[in-house]
Amino acid sequence: LSEITEVINSAKIVLGQSSGPMHLAALCEAEIAVWSTSKGEGLKDRYETIWNPFKNKVNYFVSPTHGDLLELI
């Protein structure tokens, strides 16, 4: 677990579909790009407020394109 948190802490941004590892990234205070194909705006609010105790930057997408994600990196 310590190795995973070290990798997350050294990353410019963490990208992934809504999942447990994305919550861990938020707790590591990493900027995240997260997406869902079914939850929509309700999940966006959770990532930006409820599940984001350190107020790190959240880029939330519903069904992003490759271009959307490439712009972030």
All heavy atoms as a GROMACS GRO file, in nm:
protein
  567
    1LEU      N    1   0.082  -0.119   0.000
    1LEU     CA    2   0.000   0.000   0.000
    1LEU      C    3   0.087   0.126   0.000
    1LEU      O    4   0.054   0.222  -0.067
    1LEU     CB    5  -0.094  -0.002   0.120
    1LEU     CG    6  -0.202   0.105   0.125
    1LEU    CD1    7  -0.287   0.106  -0.001
    1LEU    CD2    8  -0.288   0.086   0.247
    2SER      N    9   0.198   0.123   0.072
    2SER     CA   10   0.284   0.240   0.075
    2SER      C   11   0.345   0.267  -0.063
    2SER      O   12   0.363   0.383  -0.102
    2SER     CB   13   0.393   0.226   0.180
    2SER     OG   14   0.478   0.118   0.151
    3GLU      N   15   0.377   0.163  -0.138
    3GLU     CA   16   0.430   0.181  -0.273
    3GLU      C   17   0.326   0.244  -0.365
    3GLU      O   18   0.359   0.333  -0.445
    3GLU     CB   19   0.478   0.049  -0.331
    3GLU     CG   20   0.605  -0.003  -0.268
    3GLU     CD   21   0.649  -0.134  -0.329
    3GLU    OE1   22   0.646  -0.147  -0.453
    3GLU    OE2   23   0.685  -0.224  -0.252
    4ILE      N   24   0.203   0.201  -0.352
    4ILE     CA   25   0.096   0.256  -0.435
    4ILE      C   26   0.075   0.404  -0.404
    4ILE      O   27   0.063   0.487  -0.495
    4ILE     CB   28  -0.036   0.178  -0.415
    4ILE    CG1   29  -0.021   0.036  -0.471
    4ILE    CG2   30  -0.154   0.249  -0.480
    4ILE    CD1   31  -0.133  -0.057  -0.434
    5THR      N   32   0.073   0.439  -0.276
    5THR     CA   33   0.054   0.579  -0.241
    5THR      C   34   0.171   0.665  -0.286
    5THR      O   35   0.152   0.780  -0.325
    5THR     CB   36   0.027   0.597  -0.090
    5THR    OG1   37   0.133   0.539  -0.015
    5THR    CG2   38  -0.105   0.535  -0.051
    6GLU      N   39   0.292   0.611  -0.286
    6GLU     CA   40   0.408   0.685  -0.336
    6GLU      C   41   0.393   0.715  -0.485
    6GLU      O   42   0.423   0.826  -0.531
    6GLU     CB   43   0.537   0.607  -0.313
    6GLU     CG   44   0.590   0.616  -0.172
    6GLU     CD   45   0.723   0.543  -0.158
    6GLU    OE1   46   0.806   0.552  -0.249
    6GLU    OE2   47   0.740   0.477  -0.054
    7VAL      N   48   0.348   0.616  -0.561
    7VAL     CA   49   0.328   0.636  -0.705
    7VAL      C   50   0.220   0.741  -0.728
    7VAL      O   51   0.237   0.832  -0.810
    7VAL     CB   52   0.291   0.503  -0.775
    7VAL    CG1   53   0.245   0.527  -0.917
    7VAL    CG2   54   0.409   0.407  -0.772
    8ILE      N   55   0.110   0.730  -0.657
    8ILE     CA   56   0.002   0.827  -0.672
    8ILE      C   57   0.050   0.967  -0.636
    8ILE      O   58   0.023   1.064  -0.708
    8ILE     CB   59  -0.120   0.788  -0.587
    8ILE    CG1   60  -0.187   0.662  -0.645
    8ILE    CG2   61  -0.221   0.902  -0.578
    8ILE    CD1   62  -0.294   0.602  -0.556
    9ASN      N   63   0.124   0.980  -0.526
    9ASN     CA   64   0.172   1.111  -0.483
    9ASN      C   65   0.272   1.173  -0.580
    9ASN      O   66   0.286   1.295  -0.584
    9ASN     CB   67   0.232   1.102  -0.343
    9ASN     CG   68   0.127   1.089  -0.237
    9ASN    OD1   69   0.015   1.136  -0.252
    9ASN    ND2   70   0.162   1.024  -0.129
   10SER      N   71   0.340   1.092  -0.658
   10SER     CA   72   0.437   1.146  -0.754
   10SER      C   73   0.375   1.173  -0.892
   10SER      O   74   0.440   1.232  -0.977
   10SER     CB   75   0.555   1.051  -0.768
   10SER     OG   76   0.515   0.930  -0.829
   11ALA      N   77   0.251   1.134  -0.910
   11ALA     CA   78   0.185   1.152  -1.040
   11ALA      C   79   0.133   1.295  -1.058
   11ALA      O   80   0.089   1.358  -0.961
   11ALA     CB   81   0.069   1.054  -1.054
   12LYS      N   82   0.138   1.342  -1.181
   12LYS     CA   83   0.081   1.473  -1.212
   12LYS      C   84  -0.071   1.466  -1.201
   12LYS      O   85  -0.137   1.556  -1.151
   12LYS     CB   86   0.120   1.516  -1.353
   12LYS     CG   87   0.056   1.646  -1.397
   12LYS     CD   88   0.087   1.679  -1.540
   12LYS     CE   89   0.004   1.801  -1.579
   12LYS     NZ   90  -0.024   1.807  -1.719
   13ILE      N   91  -0.128   1.357  -1.252
   13ILE     CA   92  -0.273   1.336  -1.252
   13ILE      C   93  -0.299   1.186  -1.253
   13ILE      O   94  -0.219   1.110  -1.309
   13ILE     CB   95  -0.340   1.407  -1.372
   13ILE    CG1   96  -0.492   1.400  -1.361
   13ILE    CG2   97  -0.289   1.352  -1.503
   13ILE    CD1   98  -0.563   1.491  -1.461
   14VAL      N   99  -0.407   1.144  -1.191
   14VAL     CA  100  -0.447   1.003  -1.190
   14VAL      C  101  -0.576   0.992  -1.269
   14VAL      O  102  -0.673   1.062  -1.240
   14VAL     CB  103  -0.467   0.951  -1.045
   14VAL    CG1  104  -0.511   0.806  -1.046
   14VAL    CG2  105  -0.339   0.968  -0.965
   15LEU      N  106  -0.576   0.906  -1.370
   15LEU     CA  107  -0.692   0.887  -1.456
   15LEU      C  108  -0.751   0.749  -1.435
   15LEU      O  109  -0.676   0.651  -1.426
   15LEU     CB  110  -0.654   0.898  -1.604
   15LEU     CG  111  -0.612   1.034  -1.656
   15LEU    CD1  112  -0.467   1.058  -1.630
   15LEU    CD2  113  -0.641   1.043  -1.802
   16GLY      N  114  -0.883   0.740  -1.429
   16GLY     CA  115  -0.946   0.610  -1.418
   16GLY      C  116  -1.097   0.619  -1.407
   16GLY      O  117  -1.153   0.723  -1.373
   17GLN      N  118  -1.160   0.506  -1.437
   17GLN     CA  119  -1.304   0.496  -1.422
   17GLN      C  120  -1.338   0.496  -1.274
   17GLN      O  121  -1.257   0.454  -1.190
   17GLN     CB  122  -1.356   0.370  -1.489
   17GLN     CG  123  -1.507   0.367  -1.496
   17GLN     CD  124  -1.558   0.262  -1.593
   17GLN    OE1  125  -1.482   0.185  -1.648
   17GLN    NE2  126  -1.687   0.259  -1.612
   18SER      N  127  -1.455   0.541  -1.239
   18SER     CA  128  -1.498   0.547  -1.100
   18SER      C  129  -1.477   0.412  -1.033
   18SER      O  130  -1.532   0.310  -1.076
   18SER     CB  131  -1.646   0.588  -1.094
   18SER     OG  132  -1.689   0.593  -0.961
   19SER      N  133  -1.393   0.413  -0.928
   19SER     CA  134  -1.358   0.288  -0.861
   19SER      C  135  -1.286   0.320  -0.729
   19SER      O  136  -1.252   0.435  -0.702
   19SER     CB  137  -1.264   0.205  -0.949
   19SER     OG  138  -1.143   0.274  -0.970
   20GLY      N  139  -1.260   0.217  -0.653
   20GLY     CA  140  -1.189   0.233  -0.526
   20GLY      C  141  -1.054   0.301  -0.540
   20GLY      O  142  -1.020   0.389  -0.461
   21PRO      N  143  -0.972   0.263  -0.641
   21PRO     CA  144  -0.843   0.331  -0.655
   21PRO      C  145  -0.855   0.483  -0.679
   21PRO      O  146  -0.769   0.558  -0.637
   21PRO     CB  147  -0.780   0.261  -0.776
   21PRO     CG  148  -0.838   0.123  -0.772
   21PRO     CD  149  -0.980   0.145  -0.727
   22MET      N  150  -0.962   0.526  -0.740
   22MET     CA  151  -0.980   0.670  -0.759
   22MET      C  152  -1.009   0.739  -0.627
   22MET      O  153  -0.968   0.852  -0.603
   22MET     CB  154  -1.091   0.697  -0.861
   22MET     CG  155  -1.058   0.644  -1.000
   22MET     SD  156  -0.896   0.697  -1.063
   22MET     CE  157  -0.922   0.870  -1.084
   23HIS      N  158  -1.078   0.671  -0.536
   23HIS     CA  159  -1.101   0.727  -0.403
   23HIS      C  160  -0.969   0.736  -0.326
   23HIS      O  161  -0.944   0.832  -0.256
   23HIS     CB  162  -1.202   0.643  -0.326
   23HIS     CG  163  -1.335   0.634  -0.394
   23HIS    ND1  164  -1.415   0.743  -0.416
   23HIS    CD2  165  -1.400   0.529  -0.446
   23HIS    CE1  166  -1.525   0.706  -0.478
   23HIS    NE2  167  -1.518   0.575  -0.499
   24LEU      N  168  -0.885   0.635  -0.342
   24LEU     CA  169  -0.753   0.638  -0.279
   24LEU      C  170  -0.672   0.757  -0.334
   24LEU      O  171  -0.606   0.828  -0.258
   24LEU     CB  172  -0.678   0.507  -0.304
   24LEU     CG  173  -0.536   0.500  -0.249
   24LEU    CD1  174  -0.532   0.523  -0.098
   24LEU    CD2  175  -0.471   0.367  -0.285
   25ALA      N  176  -0.678   0.779  -0.464
   25ALA     CA  177  -0.607   0.892  -0.524
   25ALA      C  178  -0.655   1.023  -0.464
   25ALA      O  179  -0.575   1.113  -0.436
   25ALA     CB  180  -0.624   0.891  -0.676
   26ALA      N  181  -0.786   1.036  -0.442
   26ALA     CA  182  -0.839   1.158  -0.381
   26ALA      C  183  -0.785   1.174  -0.239
   26ALA      O  184  -0.750   1.285  -0.198
   26ALA     CB  185  -0.991   1.155  -0.380
   27LEU      N  186  -0.773   1.066  -0.166
   27LEU     CA  187  -0.720   1.073  -0.030
   27LEU      C  188  -0.570   1.103  -0.029
   27LEU      O  189  -0.517   1.151   0.072
   27LEU     CB  190  -0.750   0.944   0.046
   27LEU     CG  191  -0.897   0.922   0.079
   27LEU    CD1  192  -0.917   0.785   0.141
   27LEU    CD2  193  -0.949   1.031   0.171
   28CYS      N  194  -0.503   1.076  -0.141
   28CYS     CA  195  -0.361   1.111  -0.154
   28CYS      C  196  -0.344   1.255  -0.203
   28CYS      O  197  -0.234   1.299  -0.232
   28CYS     CB  198  -0.292   1.015  -0.250
   28CYS     SG  199  -0.272   0.849  -0.186
   29GLU      N  200  -0.454   1.326  -0.216
   29GLU     CA  201  -0.457   1.466  -0.260
   29GLU      C  202  -0.410   1.484  -0.404
   29GLU      O  203  -0.360   1.590  -0.442
   29GLU     CB  204  -0.377   1.555  -0.165
   29GLU     CG  205  -0.430   1.552  -0.024
   29GLU     CD  206  -0.354   1.644   0.070
   29GLU    OE1  207  -0.357   1.766   0.046
   29GLU    OE2  208  -0.294   1.593   0.166
   30ALA      N  209  -0.426   1.382  -0.485
   30ALA     CA  210  -0.386   1.390  -0.625
   30ALA      C  211  -0.497   1.455  -0.708
   30ALA      O  212  -0.616   1.442  -0.676
   30ALA     CB  213  -0.359   1.250  -0.680
   31GLU      N  214  -0.457   1.523  -0.814
   31GLU     CA  215  -0.555   1.566  -0.913
   31GLU      C  216  -0.604   1.440  -0.982
   31GLU      O  217  -0.526   1.351  -1.016
   31GLU     CB  218  -0.493   1.660  -1.016
   31GLU     CG  219  -0.591   1.702  -1.124
   31GLU     CD  220  -0.533   1.797  -1.226
   31GLU    OE1  221  -0.422   1.852  -1.205
   31GLU    OE2  222  -0.598   1.817  -1.330
   32ILE      N  223  -0.735   1.430  -1.003
   32ILE     CA  224  -0.789   1.311  -1.067
   32ILE      C  225  -0.875   1.346  -1.187
   32ILE      O  226  -0.934   1.454  -1.194
   32ILE     CB  227  -0.870   1.223  -0.969
   32ILE    CG1  228  -0.990   1.298  -0.912
   32ILE    CG2  229  -0.782   1.170  -0.858
   32ILE    CD1  230  -1.082   1.211  -0.827
   33ALA      N  231  -0.876   1.255  -1.283
   33ALA     CA  232  -0.970   1.259  -1.395
   33ALA      C  233  -1.046   1.127  -1.385
   33ALA      O  234  -0.988   1.020  -1.397
   33ALA     CB  235  -0.899   1.270  -1.528
   34VAL      N  236  -1.172   1.136  -1.356
   34VAL     CA  237  -1.254   1.017  -1.330
   34VAL      C  238  -1.377   1.023  -1.419
   34VAL      O  239  -1.426   1.130  -1.451
   34VAL     CB  240  -1.291   1.008  -1.180
   34VAL    CG1  241  -1.370   1.127  -1.134
   34VAL    CG2  242  -1.360   0.877  -1.148
   35TRP      N  243  -1.424   0.905  -1.458
   35TRP     CA  244  -1.542   0.902  -1.542
   35TRP      C  245  -1.632   0.788  -1.504
   35TRP      O  246  -1.592   0.692  -1.439
   35TRP     CB  247  -1.506   0.895  -1.690
   35TRP     CG  248  -1.428   0.772  -1.727
   35TRP    CD1  249  -1.477   0.650  -1.762
   35TRP    CD2  250  -1.286   0.762  -1.733
   35TRP    NE1  251  -1.374   0.563  -1.789
   35TRP    CE2  252  -1.256   0.630  -1.773
   35TRP    CE3  253  -1.182   0.850  -1.709
   35TRP    CZ2  254  -1.125   0.585  -1.789
   35TRP    CZ3  255  -1.053   0.805  -1.725
   35TRP    CH2  256  -1.025   0.675  -1.766
   36SER      N  257  -1.756   0.801  -1.546
   36SER     CA  258  -1.857   0.698  -1.528
   36SER      C  259  -1.942   0.696  -1.653
   36SER      O  260  -1.958   0.798  -1.720
   36SER     CB  261  -1.944   0.730  -1.406
   36SER     OG  262  -2.050   0.637  -1.397
   37THR      N  263  -1.995   0.583  -1.685
   37THR     CA  264  -2.084   0.574  -1.801
   37THR      C  265  -2.230   0.566  -1.760
   37THR      O  266  -2.317   0.567  -1.845
   37THR     CB  267  -2.048   0.450  -1.886
   37THR    OG1  268  -2.055   0.334  -1.802
   37THR    CG2  269  -1.910   0.462  -1.946
   38SER      N  270  -2.256   0.561  -1.629
   38SER     CA  271  -2.395   0.544  -1.589
   38SER      C  272  -2.442   0.635  -1.475
   38SER      O  273  -2.560   0.657  -1.462
   38SER     CB  274  -2.418   0.398  -1.546
   38SER     OG  275  -2.336   0.366  -1.437
   39LYS      N  276  -2.355   0.687  -1.393
   39LYS     CA  277  -2.398   0.760  -1.273
   39LYS      C  278  -2.424   0.909  -1.296
   39LYS      O  279  -2.500   0.970  -1.226
   39LYS     CB  280  -2.295   0.745  -1.160
   39LYS     CG  281  -2.277   0.602  -1.115
   39LYS     CD  282  -2.394   0.557  -1.034
   39LYS     CE  283  -2.367   0.416  -0.982
   39LYS     NZ  284  -2.472   0.365  -0.899
   40GLY      N  285  -2.355   0.967  -1.391
   40GLY     CA  286  -2.380   1.106  -1.426
   40GLY      C  287  -2.346   1.208  -1.319
   40GLY      O  288  -2.253   1.190  -1.241
   41GLU      N  289  -2.424   1.314  -1.314
   41GLU     CA  290  -2.394   1.431  -1.231
   41GLU      C  291  -2.395   1.402  -1.082
   41GLU      O  292  -2.322   1.464  -1.006
   41GLU     CB  293  -2.491   1.545  -1.263
   41GLU     CG  294  -2.472   1.604  -1.402
   41GLU     CD  295  -2.333   1.664  -1.421
   41GLU    OE1  296  -2.286   1.739  -1.333
   41GLU    OE2  297  -2.273   1.636  -1.526
   42GLY      N  298  -2.477   1.310  -1.034
   42GLY     CA  299  -2.478   1.279  -0.891
   42GLY      C  300  -2.343   1.229  -0.843
   42GLY      O  301  -2.299   1.264  -0.734
   43LEU      N  302  -2.278   1.151  -0.925
   43LEU     CA  303  -2.146   1.100  -0.888
   43LEU      C  304  -2.042   1.212  -0.895
   43LEU      O  305  -1.950   1.217  -0.814
   43LEU     CB  306  -2.106   0.985  -0.980
   43LEU     CG  307  -1.985   0.903  -0.940
   43LEU    CD1  308  -1.998   0.849  -0.799
   43LEU    CD2  309  -1.964   0.789  -1.038
   44LYS      N  310  -2.059   1.304  -0.987
   44LYS     CA  311  -1.967   1.419  -0.995
   44LYS      C  312  -1.967   1.495  -0.863
   44LYS      O  313  -1.861   1.529  -0.810
   44LYS     CB  314  -2.009   1.512  -1.109
   44LYS     CG  315  -1.924   1.636  -1.118
   44LYS     CD  316  -1.971   1.730  -1.227
   44LYS     CE  317  -1.883   1.853  -1.229
   44LYS     NZ  318  -1.930   1.953  -1.324
   45ASP      N  319  -2.085   1.522  -0.809
   45ASP     CA  320  -2.094   1.593  -0.680
   45ASP      C  321  -2.024   1.517  -0.569
   45ASP      O  322  -1.958   1.577  -0.484
   45ASP     CB  323  -2.240   1.615  -0.642
   45ASP     CG  324  -2.311   1.714  -0.732
   45ASP    OD1  325  -2.241   1.796  -0.795
   45ASP    OD2  326  -2.435   1.709  -0.740
   46ARG      N  327  -2.035   1.386  -0.568
   46ARG     CA  328  -1.968   1.307  -0.464
   46ARG      C  329  -1.817   1.320  -0.475
   46ARG      O  330  -1.749   1.337  -0.375
   46ARG     CB  331  -2.010   1.161  -0.475
   46ARG     CG  332  -2.153   1.140  -0.437
   46ARG     CD  333  -2.189   0.995  -0.445
   46ARG     NE  334  -2.332   0.980  -0.443
   46ARG     CZ  335  -2.396   0.879  -0.498
   46ARG    NH1  336  -2.329   0.783  -0.559
   46ARG    NH2  337  -2.526   0.872  -0.492
   47TYR      N  338  -1.765   1.309  -0.597
   47TYR     CA  339  -1.620   1.320  -0.614
   47TYR      C  340  -1.569   1.458  -0.579
   47TYR      O  341  -1.461   1.473  -0.525
   47TYR     CB  342  -1.579   1.284  -0.758
   47TYR     CG  343  -1.546   1.139  -0.775
   47TYR    CD1  344  -1.637   1.052  -0.835
   47TYR    CD2  345  -1.426   1.085  -0.730
   47TYR    CE1  346  -1.609   0.918  -0.850
   47TYR    CE2  347  -1.397   0.952  -0.743
   47TYR     CZ  348  -1.488   0.868  -0.804
   47TYR     OH  349  -1.460   0.736  -0.816
   48GLU      N  350  -1.646   1.561  -0.610
   48GLU     CA  351  -1.600   1.698  -0.586
   48GLU      C  352  -1.617   1.742  -0.440
   48GLU      O  353  -1.543   1.828  -0.395
   48GLU     CB  354  -1.672   1.795  -0.678
   48GLU     CG  355  -1.630   1.779  -0.822
   48GLU     CD  356  -1.701   1.873  -0.917
   48GLU    OE1  357  -1.809   1.928  -0.881
   48GLU    OE2  358  -1.651   1.891  -1.029
   49THR      N  359  -1.711   1.684  -0.368
   49THR     CA  360  -1.736   1.732  -0.231
   49THR      C  361  -1.727   1.621  -0.127
   49THR      O  362  -1.636   1.621  -0.045
   49THR     CB  363  -1.874   1.801  -0.221
   49THR    OG1  364  -1.977   1.710  -0.264
   49THR    CG2  365  -1.880   1.926  -0.306
   50ILE      N  366  -1.817   1.526  -0.131
   50ILE     CA  367  -1.827   1.426  -0.025
   50ILE      C  368  -1.701   1.341  -0.014
   50ILE      O  369  -1.651   1.315   0.095
   50ILE     CB  370  -1.951   1.337  -0.046
   50ILE    CG1  371  -2.078   1.421  -0.039
   50ILE    CG2  372  -1.956   1.223   0.056
   50ILE    CD1  373  -2.203   1.350  -0.086
   51TRP      N  374  -1.650   1.294  -0.129
   51TRP     CA  375  -1.534   1.204  -0.129
   51TRP      C  376  -1.403   1.280  -0.152
   51TRP      O  377  -1.303   1.221  -0.190
   51TRP     CB  378  -1.549   1.097  -0.236
   51TRP     CG  379  -1.666   1.007  -0.216
   51TRP    CD1  380  -1.725   0.974  -0.097
   51TRP    CD2  381  -1.739   0.936  -0.317
   51TRP    NE1  382  -1.829   0.888  -0.117
   51TRP    CE2  383  -1.840   0.863  -0.252
   51TRP    CE3  384  -1.728   0.928  -0.454
   51TRP    CZ2  385  -1.930   0.782  -0.321
   51TRP    CZ3  386  -1.818   0.847  -0.523
   51TRP    CH2  387  -1.916   0.776  -0.456
   52ASN      N  388  -1.401   1.408  -0.128
   52ASN     CA  389  -1.284   1.489  -0.157
   52ASN      C  390  -1.249   1.577  -0.036
   52ASN      O  391  -1.261   1.699  -0.042
   52ASN     CB  392  -1.313   1.575  -0.281
   52ASN     CG  393  -1.191   1.643  -0.335
   52ASN    OD1  394  -1.081   1.628  -0.284
   52ASN    ND2  395  -1.211   1.721  -0.439
   53PRO      N  396  -1.204   1.515   0.074
   53PRO     CA  397  -1.182   1.593   0.196
   53PRO      C  398  -1.072   1.698   0.184
   53PRO      O  399  -1.071   1.794   0.258
   53PRO     CB  400  -1.145   1.487   0.300
   53PRO     CG  401  -1.088   1.374   0.220
   53PRO     CD  402  -1.166   1.375   0.090
   54PHE      N  403  -0.980   1.680   0.088
   54PHE     CA  404  -0.868   1.774   0.074
   54PHE      C  405  -0.890   1.875  -0.039
   54PHE      O  406  -0.803   1.954  -0.069
   54PHE     CB  407  -0.737   1.698   0.054
   54PHE     CG  408  -0.709   1.604   0.166
   54PHE    CD1  409  -0.712   1.467   0.146
   54PHE    CD2  410  -0.681   1.651   0.294
   54PHE    CE1  411  -0.688   1.379   0.250
   54PHE    CE2  412  -0.657   1.564   0.399
   54PHE     CZ  413  -0.661   1.428   0.377
   55LYS      N  414  -1.006   1.868  -0.102
   55LYS     CA  415  -1.044   1.963  -0.209
   55LYS      C  416  -0.945   1.963  -0.325
   55LYS      O  417  -0.914   2.066  -0.384
   55LYS     CB  418  -1.060   2.105  -0.154
   55LYS     CG  419  -1.151   2.114  -0.036
   55LYS     CD  420  -1.292   2.077  -0.070
   55LYS     CE  421  -1.383   2.096   0.050
   55LYS     NZ  422  -1.485   1.995   0.060
   56ASN      N  423  -0.893   1.844  -0.360
   56ASN     CA  424  -0.804   1.836  -0.475
   56ASN      C  425  -0.885   1.855  -0.604
   56ASN      O  426  -1.008   1.846  -0.603
   56ASN     CB  427  -0.730   1.701  -0.477
   56ASN     CG  428  -0.825   1.582  -0.471
   56ASN    OD1  429  -0.900   1.570  -0.375
   56ASN    ND2  430  -0.822   1.496  -0.569
   57LYS      N  431  -0.817   1.884  -0.712
   57LYS     CA  432  -0.884   1.910  -0.839
   57LYS      C  433  -0.944   1.781  -0.895
   57LYS      O  434  -0.878   1.679  -0.901
   57LYS     CB  435  -0.786   1.970  -0.940
   57LYS     CG  436  -0.856   2.009  -1.069
   57LYS     CD  437  -0.766   2.086  -1.161
   57LYS     CE  438  -0.845   2.123  -1.286
   57LYS     NZ  439  -0.763   2.190  -1.384
   58VAL      N  440  -1.070   1.791  -0.935
   58VAL     CA  441  -1.142   1.677  -0.992
   58VAL      C  442  -1.189   1.715  -1.132
   58VAL      O  443  -1.254   1.817  -1.152
   58VAL     CB  444  -1.265   1.640  -0.906
   58VAL    CG1  445  -1.346   1.530  -0.973
   58VAL    CG2  446  -1.221   1.597  -0.767
   59ASN      N  447  -1.152   1.633  -1.228
   59ASN     CA  448  -1.199   1.647  -1.366
   59ASN      C  449  -1.295   1.530  -1.387
   59ASN      O  450  -1.252   1.415  -1.395
   59ASN     CB  451  -1.083   1.635  -1.464
   59ASN     CG  452  -0.974   1.736  -1.436
   59ASN    OD1  453  -0.984   1.850  -1.475
   59ASN    ND2  454  -0.870   1.694  -1.365
   60TYR      N  455  -1.425   1.557  -1.389
   60TYR     CA  456  -1.523   1.450  -1.398
   60TYR      C  457  -1.586   1.446  -1.537
   60TYR      O  458  -1.623   1.549  -1.592
   60TYR     CB  459  -1.634   1.469  -1.293
   60TYR     CG  460  -1.729   1.352  -1.293
   60TYR    CD1  461  -1.697   1.235  -1.227
   60TYR    CD2  462  -1.847   1.358  -1.365
   60TYR    CE1  463  -1.781   1.126  -1.232
   60TYR    CE2  464  -1.932   1.250  -1.370
   60TYR     CZ  465  -1.898   1.134  -1.304
   60TYR     OH  466  -1.980   1.025  -1.310
   61PHE      N  467  -1.597   1.326  -1.590
   61PHE     CA  468  -1.654   1.307  -1.724
   61PHE      C  469  -1.760   1.198  -1.721
   61PHE      O  470  -1.752   1.104  -1.642
   61PHE     CB  471  -1.546   1.262  -1.822
   61PHE     CG  472  -1.435   1.360  -1.842
   61PHE    CD1  473  -1.319   1.350  -1.766
   61PHE    CD2  474  -1.444   1.460  -1.936
   61PHE    CE1  475  -1.215   1.439  -1.783
   61PHE    CE2  476  -1.340   1.550  -1.954
   61PHE     CZ  477  -1.226   1.539  -1.877
   62VAL      N  478  -1.857   1.212  -1.808
   62VAL     CA  479  -1.950   1.103  -1.837
   62VAL      C  480  -1.917   1.059  -1.978
   62VAL      O  481  -1.926   1.137  -2.073
   62VAL     CB  482  -2.097   1.150  -1.828
   62VAL    CG1  483  -2.191   1.036  -1.868
   62VAL    CG2  484  -2.129   1.197  -1.687
   63SER      N  485  -1.870   0.936  -1.991
   63SER     CA  486  -1.831   0.878  -2.121
   63SER      C  487  -1.735   0.969  -2.198
   63SER      O  488  -1.769   1.019  -2.306
   63SER     CB  489  -1.955   0.847  -2.204
   63SER     OG  490  -2.039   0.757  -2.138
   64PRO      N  491  -1.614   0.992  -2.146
   64PRO     CA  492  -1.520   1.083  -2.214
   64PRO      C  493  -1.466   1.023  -2.343
   64PRO      O  494  -1.463   0.902  -2.362
   64PRO     CB  495  -1.408   1.097  -2.112
   64PRO     CG  496  -1.408   0.966  -2.040
   64PRO     CD  497  -1.554   0.929  -2.029
   65THR      N  498  -1.420   1.111  -2.429
   65THR     CA  499  -1.349   1.068  -2.549
   65THR      C  500  -1.201   1.058  -2.515
   65THR      O  501  -1.156   1.110  -2.413
   65THR     CB  502  -1.367   1.169  -2.664
   65THR    OG1  503  -1.303   1.292  -2.626
   65THR    CG2  504  -1.514   1.195  -2.694
   66HIS      N  505  -1.125   0.995  -2.602
   66HIS     CA  506  -0.981   0.990  -2.583
   66HIS      C  507  -0.923   1.131  -2.579
   66HIS      O  508  -0.832   1.161  -2.504
   66HIS     CB  509  -0.913   0.908  -2.693
   66HIS     CG  510  -0.943   0.762  -2.683
   66HIS    ND1  511  -1.036   0.700  -2.762
   66HIS    CD2  512  -0.892   0.668  -2.602
   66HIS    CE1  513  -1.041   0.573  -2.730
   66HIS    NE2  514  -0.956   0.549  -2.632
   67GLY      N  515  -0.976   1.218  -2.663
   67GLY     CA  516  -0.930   1.356  -2.669
   67GLY      C  517  -0.949   1.430  -2.537
   67GLY      O  518  -0.865   1.509  -2.496
   68ASP      N  519  -1.063   1.405  -2.471
   68ASP     CA  520  -1.089   1.469  -2.341
   68ASP      C  521  -0.977   1.436  -2.242
   68ASP      O  522  -0.928   1.524  -2.170
   68ASP     CB  523  -1.221   1.419  -2.281
   68ASP     CG  524  -1.344   1.464  -2.356
   68ASP    OD1  525  -1.339   1.572  -2.420
   68ASP    OD2  526  -1.445   1.391  -2.351
   69LEU      N  527  -0.937   1.311  -2.240
   69LEU     CA  528  -0.835   1.268  -2.144
   69LEU      C  529  -0.696   1.311  -2.186
   69LEU      O  530  -0.614   1.348  -2.101
   69LEU     CB  531  -0.843   1.116  -2.125
   69LEU     CG  532  -0.977   1.066  -2.075
   69LEU    CD1  533  -0.980   0.915  -2.069
   69LEU    CD2  534  -1.012   1.124  -1.940
   70LEU      N  535  -0.668   1.309  -2.315
   70LEU     CA  536  -0.536   1.351  -2.363
   70LEU      C  537  -0.509   1.498  -2.332
   70LEU      O  538  -0.395   1.535  -2.307
   70LEU     CB  539  -0.522   1.324  -2.511
   70LEU     CG  540  -0.503   1.177  -2.549
   70LEU    CD1  541  -0.505   1.160  -2.702
   70LEU    CD2  542  -0.376   1.121  -2.492
   71GLU      N  543  -0.612   1.579  -2.333
   71GLU     CA  544  -0.595   1.721  -2.302
   71GLU      C  545  -0.543   1.741  -2.159
   71GLU      O  546  -0.473   1.838  -2.131
   71GLU     CB  547  -0.727   1.795  -2.317
   71GLU     CG  548  -0.766   1.822  -2.460
   71GLU     CD  549  -0.896   1.902  -2.470
   71GLU    OE1  550  -0.929   1.977  -2.375
   71GLU    OE2  551  -0.963   1.886  -2.572
   72LEU      N  552  -0.575   1.651  -2.070
   72LEU     CA  553  -0.533   1.663  -1.930
   72LEU      C  554  -0.388   1.624  -1.908
   72LEU      O  555  -0.326   1.668  -1.812
   72LEU     CB  556  -0.623   1.578  -1.841
   72LEU     CG  557  -0.768   1.621  -1.835
   72LEU    CD1  558  -0.851   1.518  -1.761
   72LEU    CD2  559  -0.782   1.757  -1.769
   73ILE      N  560  -0.336   1.537  -1.996
   73ILE     CA  561  -0.199   1.493  -1.976
   73ILE      C  562  -0.110   1.558  -2.078
   73ILE      O  563   0.003   1.575  -2.066
   73ILE     CB  564  -0.185   1.340  -1.979
   73ILE    CG1  565  -0.244   1.280  -2.106
   73ILE    CG2  566  -0.252   1.280  -1.858
   73ILE    CD1  567  -0.219   1.133  -2.124
   0.00000   0.00000   0.00000
